[in-house]
Amino acid sequence: AELEAANMCQVAWLAATAALTREESRGGHTREDFPETRAEFAGFNHVIKKGAEGPVVRREMLPPMPAELKALIGGK
């Protein structure tokens, strides 16, 4: 139980770190200090990796949406 609690605390800390890195509101992820959705944040995900001195947050670019999917959901 102790190991499980430690892992749960670490996952919660990492999720909070990623949320604080995102400077916009999108979907169910809203921030009072950044209430707007910003197009620049739609092209990447925040990824947390283990670094030499602790977790490191970086941006990982998303691949372009396939044309057939974009057409299906009405994207431009």
C-alpha positions as CSV (number, residue, x, y, z in Angstrom):
1,A,0.0,0.0,0.0
2,E,2.9,2.4,0.8
3,L,4.4,1.9,-2.7
4,E,1.0,2.4,-4.3
5,A,0.5,5.6,-2.4
6,A,3.9,6.9,-3.4
7,N,3.2,6.1,-7.1
8,M,-0.2,7.8,-7.0
9,C,1.4,10.9,-5.4
10,Q,4.1,11.0,-8.1
11,V,1.5,10.7,-10.9
12,A,-0.6,13.5,-9.4
13,W,2.5,15.7,-9.1
14,L,3.4,15.0,-12.8
15,A,-0.2,15.7,-14.0
16,A,-0.2,19.0,-12.0
17,T,3.2,20.0,-13.5
18,A,1.9,19.4,-17.0
19,A,-1.3,21.3,-16.3
20,L,0.7,24.3,-15.1
21,T,2.9,24.2,-18.2
22,R,-0.2,24.5,-20.4
23,E,-1.1,28.2,-20.7
24,E,-4.6,28.0,-22.1
25,S,-8.0,26.5,-21.5
26,R,-9.1,23.6,-23.7
27,G,-12.1,21.2,-23.3
28,G,-12.4,20.1,-19.7
29,H,-9.0,21.6,-18.8
30,T,-9.7,25.2,-17.8
31,R,-7.6,27.8,-16.1
32,E,-8.8,31.0,-14.7
33,D,-5.5,32.7,-15.4
34,F,-5.6,31.5,-19.0
35,P,-9.3,31.4,-20.0
36,E,-8.8,31.4,-23.8
37,T,-8.1,28.6,-26.2
38,R,-5.0,29.3,-28.2
39,A,-4.5,27.8,-31.6
40,E,-0.7,27.4,-31.0
41,F,-1.4,24.8,-28.3
42,A,-3.4,22.6,-30.6
43,G,-0.3,21.3,-32.5
44,F,1.5,19.6,-29.6
45,N,1.2,17.6,-26.4
46,H,3.2,18.2,-23.2
47,V,5.3,15.1,-22.5
48,I,7.1,14.5,-19.2
49,K,10.3,12.5,-19.3
50,K,12.7,11.4,-16.6
51,G,15.7,13.8,-16.5
52,A,19.0,13.6,-14.7
53,E,17.7,16.0,-12.0
54,G,14.0,15.1,-12.0
55,P,11.1,15.2,-14.5
56,V,11.5,17.4,-17.6
57,V,8.4,18.7,-19.5
58,R,8.8,19.2,-23.2
59,R,6.5,19.8,-26.2
60,E,6.0,16.9,-28.7
61,M,4.5,18.0,-32.0
62,L,1.4,16.2,-33.2
63,P,1.3,14.7,-36.7
64,P,-1.1,16.4,-39.2
65,M,-4.6,15.1,-39.1
66,P,-5.3,12.7,-42.1
67,A,-7.4,14.4,-44.8
68,E,-10.2,11.8,-44.6
69,L,-10.6,12.3,-40.8
70,K,-10.5,16.1,-41.2
71,A,-13.3,15.9,-43.8
72,L,-15.3,13.6,-41.6
73,I,-15.3,15.9,-38.7
74,G,-15.7,19.1,-40.8
75,G,-12.3,20.5,-40.3
76,K,-10.7,22.9,-42.6
